Amino acid sequence: MFLDKRAAARTAAVPLQRLTYLLSFVAPGVLVYACFVLAPILLSFGYSLTDASLFATRTRFVGPDNYLRLLADPSFLTSLKVTTILTLIIVIVPNVAGVGVAVLLDRAGWLYRALRSVFFVPVVLSSVVVSVVWMAMLQDEGLINRLLGIRVGWLSDPDLALYSIGFIISWQMLGFCSVVYLAALQGVPQSLHEAAAIDGAGSWTRFRKVTWPLLAPALTTNTVMLLITGFKAYDHIQVLTAGGPGLGTTATVAFNVIQVGFTANRTGESSAMAILMLVIVATVSAVALRLLNRREVDL
Amino acid sequence: MNKAIVLATAALTLAACAPAGSQQPVANGKKEISFLVFETPNLTPEYWDAAIKRVTDKHPDIAVKKLVAPSAGERNAYAKQLLASGQLPDVMQAIAPSGLAESGNLYAWSKEELKNYAHPRSNPLGGKIYQLPYNSQPTPLVYYNKKLFAEAGVDAPPKTYAELLDVSARLKAKGINPFVVGGGGKDAFAAGYIWIALVGADVYARQPDFLVKRRAGQVRFGDPAFVKATQKFADLVGKGYVDKAGLSRDYPSTEKAFLDGKGAMYPMGSWFAAAADAGADAGKPPFEIGVFAWPTDDGQVVVPSYTGGGPIVNARSRNLEAARTFALEFNQDAANNDVLVQSDAAIIAINGYRPPPMGPVYNATLEVFKAGKAVNAFTVETGDDSLLPGVGDKVFALAQEIIAGKTDGAAAAKALDAEWVKAGGR
């Protein structure tokens, strides 16, 4: 009986020891994630339920007031609209152009290898650098207008600035999309093209019926990445327009979070914006991922 | 063994999470302080480095870690970000003390420490002075291209608003753009100078405490005087006197546009005189630059201006004594101020200070400043009479809308009142 108890204790101790040992490997990642992702989200949610200000000596619990006020605030609703338009541009343009560029670059030879690098260069550039360069070119008296012989306020016209920013971010993301599509294209078996050709399919039909379906995983990756890029757009806007010209014409939600938090000092309200944005991004990304994954399975 | 791994992991993670402020403040036996600055075409990295060195040469026990704000226009928001992350610098140059001071983050200068200043009671917050009031800046004056004026047959700067309209019409008739403005990119503030000038001339000249009353809810931006001033701005745009291209130019490009002769008048702060004189020394621009105060309806000379701009000190600095010493020395060092006068056309407000010999644009600026009636410069105030947090940015955004021709005086004033309420005002 005594021996049985000792044996049972030993068998219980081993998994505990092993668990501790395994936890020591998991702990760094979990702790870093908890410190830098979970804790800030939880803190932000906590702040969003208060009237916290950067300089307030006292903070009151206000419940859902910040959220209710935001949903009736025209400038927040405008920033949601701006974010949606910008995200649509950023999801559609690099995806469409990326497929085209990838098809053009899907050839052997040093020139095409070199061109792949050229298209990828903007991706590795800092968005601030990209913005400064484009800002110089898009000034009313800048290179683009001079080359085209026109006088268009690419960044100075409140009706046009958002689309200019969308184009610039799309240009920067084009290389990323192209590389992902190119990798997918190179995984398409040549035998399928040959079989389709024997069946009488022309090049467009082969692309539509063979290539495009097999690019589905790449489309999923690109779309989700571009959705996130669009929703969190901040740095290009800060450099190119600072949310203007005018009241909020290019101010995304991410931009407003910083402005309201660090210029207007309304930390509680800006935290509520950030949480709403988190919910929107998570929902849209999850839905997009689910739809695109289902499409992959169906295909 | 396992315990050791767990402990080491925890220690490493905690070390990674430790704030920067917990670092040892003494470096090589010196008291280390951080100093937040900002760079402009006038205030270059070389200027800051040399100015800091002059002070540390005198106080070898102080080591200075220079921090640079992302841009001049973003320096206040950047200071708040540093505060939020527990890294408020020990000394900060030209950061608005409003908000920081009331929450107990700033050191209030004593009467003794302020005894050398010409205007020691500038921009009080709750009766205390947090920012060393060492520099007066007329904001804006109107700098003009004498050659383009001559081409339009204008031989003297306008003295009344009616004359300004006449000069603008004559310039435009000759195909010359009357006003160069900025406001592009991150430098939205550069869109606001015509509006600041008009508010100074038409509102503050009659109601110097307008913003104090606005804080008390006794006046509104929608009141007739403010709307009239704003509508004048919109009318200048409507007549085609303001170059809309400015909305695509950042601040340095705006300055360059005027120096390149892309317009006849440039409403800008007095610091522009430094660039104008420096350009003249280098043989560029190929024209003379004059200066006048924005004209009022009746010809009274009114100069919107601001005296302050000096360092503020973090009251919770680990090396408070060193921070205070550095700030005062940096601010009162004659050689530093000479360089500041030469590089940024500063009008030093320290008793007994004599500026070095300067160029004609600086001297003309000083003359206009001394001859005019000083009023606050709208949006630039930093004391109890300042705009509520965040409203300044809305003023500049609305100035952009006016320049773009998207709004008029009444609508802009109404929008400003709405932003005021949103910012917590009455």
Interface residues (C-beta under 8 A of the other chain):
Chain A: Q17 T20 Y21 L23 S24 A27 P28 L31 V32 C35 L54 F55 A56 T57 D73 S75 M135 L138 Q139 D140 E141 G142 G153 W154 L155 S156 D157 P158 Q238 V239 L240 T241 A242 G243 G244 P245 G246 L247 G248 I258 Q259 V260 G261 F262 T263 A264 N265 R266 T267
Chain B: N2 K3 I5 V6 T9 A10 L12 T13 A16 C17 G73 N76 A77 K80 Q81 L83 A84 G99 L100 E102 S103 G104 N105 G183 G184 G185 K186 D187 A188 A191 K244 A245 G246 L247 S248 R249 D250 S253 K262 P389 G390 D393 K394 F396 A397 L398 Q400 E401 I403 A404 K406 T407 A415 K422 A423
